[in-house]
Amino acid sequence: IKYAASIAHLTGRARVSCESFAGSGWGATFQDMLRVLNWEHINGVNMQIPISYKHSLRGDNRARFYPPGLSYQQPWWDHARGLADYEARLCTLGAAGTHVAQAILFYPEVDLWVNCRDYKKLEQRSEQFNALGNLIRQRGFDYDILDDHALAENLRWEDGLFKTDYESFEVMILPAMDGARL
């Protein structure tokens, strides 16, 4: 989700959408859905599209995904409006104003191609990259993920900041890599 949100910020888009809950399953609770909603918003989503109703469980043509069983048959159905209102408020707040991120987390696309046959290294780099993103967020900073192409086509150095047409960044964080096109 962070990748999609980063591109939306790079191109000046106000909304980042996500179909939510498709893989939640019938055992999903309001707390589970709240956790998903909050996680999506932390990562830049500001327009949720809840997938939460099964039209049929029978036949070969039934849907293959397994959304939560949200319907009037659930004992907590009377509280569904509160969750929907919370979600709508988050979306409204998330789309207001201007996104501000302090850092660019560089996504080394060239490095992926250089190491494309070394699966262990790719897995290790992927884990390190995700951990780095989580660490940045845990330290209280926001970031956008930009790759070689996005940087080459959109980034400039101006007034001591990395700038695009829609954002300014104080730092660029480079993960472990063997090659890049900068």
Disulfide bonds with the S-S distance in Angstrom:
none
